[in-house]
Amino acid sequence: MVDAGKVGPESLASVERLIFNNRLDAVVTAFLAILVIVILADSARDWIGILRGRKQPALHEAQYVVSALPAE
């Protein structure tokens, strides 16, 4: 609509700002989606290795600490 001249000059700056914001939102969303896919793929690789017995699961627990809060 901007290229066709259907947007008036009084709202041109506002429309261009909206277009930029939408493109920025799309780029950030795509980046985060790619990160989620990479994390899931790496997790699936570990899960498959554990299920097939090629990798030992690494379990870590913190030591028990008695609470300093009074018992009820």
C-alpha positions in Angstrom: 0.0 0.0 0.0 2.9 2.3 0.7 4.5 1.7 -2.7 1.1 2.1 -4.4 0.6 5.5 -2.8 -2.6 4.4 -0.9 -1.2 5.6 2.4 -1.6 9.3 3.1 1.5 11.4 3.9 0.2 12.1 7.4 0.3 8.4 8.4 3.3 7.4 6.3 5.7 7.5 9.2 3.4 5.5 11.4 2.9 2.8 8.8 6.6 2.6 8.1 7.3 2.2 11.8 4.6 -0.6 12.0 6.2 -2.4 9.1 9.6 -2.2 10.7 8.3 -3.4 14.1 6.5 -6.4 12.4 9.7 -7.4 10.5 11.7 -7.1 13.7 9.2 -9.2 15.6 9.3 -11.8 12.8 13.1 -12.0 13.0 13.2 -12.3 16.8 10.5 -15.0 16.7 12.3 -17.0 14.0 15.5 -16.8 16.0 13.9 -18.1 19.2 12.1 -20.8 17.3 15.4 -22.0 15.8 16.9 -22.0 19.3 14.0 -24.1 20.6 14.4 -26.6 17.7 18.2 -26.9 18.4 17.6 -27.5 22.1 14.9 -30.2 21.3 17.1 -31.9 18.7 20.1 -32.1 21.1 17.8 -33.3 23.9 16.3 -36.0 21.6 19.8 -37.1 20.7 20.7 -37.6 24.4 17.3 -39.3 25.1 17.9 -41.8 22.3 21.4 -42.5 23.4 20.2 -43.2 27.0 17.3 -45.4 25.7 19.6 -47.4 23.5 22.1 -47.9 26.3 25.0 -46.0 24.5 25.0 -43.2 27.1 24.7 -43.3 30.9 22.3 -40.9 32.4 24.0 -38.3 34.6 22.0 -37.8 37.8 23.0 -35.2 40.3 21.3 -34.5 43.6 22.1 -31.8 46.1 23.0 -32.9 49.6 20.2 -32.8 52.2 20.2 -29.6 54.2 18.2 -29.2 57.4 16.0 -26.1 57.2 16.7 -23.3 59.6 12.9 -22.4 59.6 11.0 -23.5 62.7 8.9 -26.6 62.4 5.2 -26.2 62.6 
